[in-house]
Amino acid sequence: MLRSAQPKVAFAKAAAILLERRPIASGIHPTAIVAPLARVAVSAGIGPYAVIGEDVHVGEGTQIGAHCVIGAGCWIGENCRLHPHVTLYAGVRVGSGAEIHAGAVIGADGFGYAFDGERYWKFPQAGIVEIGEDVEIGANTTVDRGSLDDTRIGEGVKLDNLVHVGHNVQIGEHTVVAAQTGISGSCTLGHHVVCGGQVGMGEHCTLEDHVIAGGQAGILNGKTVRSGETVWGTPARPLEKFKEQYGWFARLPALAERVKKLEAERRE
């Protein structure tokens, strides 16, 4: 018998040792296209029909799956795993031990435009995306490059499938974000933040360290959620306030009947 104060954590650590992970790629496949100036480590794997651009660095033990596209000037550390159909736009930096799942797009232009009264003009999207070590990014997730600054994802961050991270967003270490969450441009998330599914954040929001945002929480533009706070609902508000208000909301049909009855009695 193995005893542990954190049995799920202990099980995960044991599984990491005992369960062999299937390789994504081994060696450089004959159909892969590797630019002459790319630097690919001897122990790295490049899968079928993958494209590796000029001045790309691929570290030791990294595996890049079939049909991935790695843009010019990207830097990928050691022992990373990029599953099939991942796209890195030019200049993206990926720290060692990162895993990026199928269909993710990293480094596309952010949604930035200036309106002159008649039409929209594209605002420069000249920054890059920096991804820290041991980050995991889910399938079909998108992370936009910065506009004038960079988009940064800290060490140990875990993004679920179908998450969108806008331009200039800063995400602190060991934060987790569940599926279908949308993070607008220039938001800041501290370390060890937890976001449930379908959370929506307006631009320039700040979630300080250890914040918990419950599923479908809507955080308005420019709002700051203080460290350690748990919020829920739209607009997002402290959990105790949300539960109190939601309880009254559930009673509205009965309260409406009581009001109608009182109004009828008063007319009589």
Summary of the structure (lengths in Angstrom):
residues: 268
radius of gyration: 23.3
end to end distance: 75.4
largest distance: 91.3
contacts: 914
relative contact order: 0.07
helix: 15%
strand: 28%
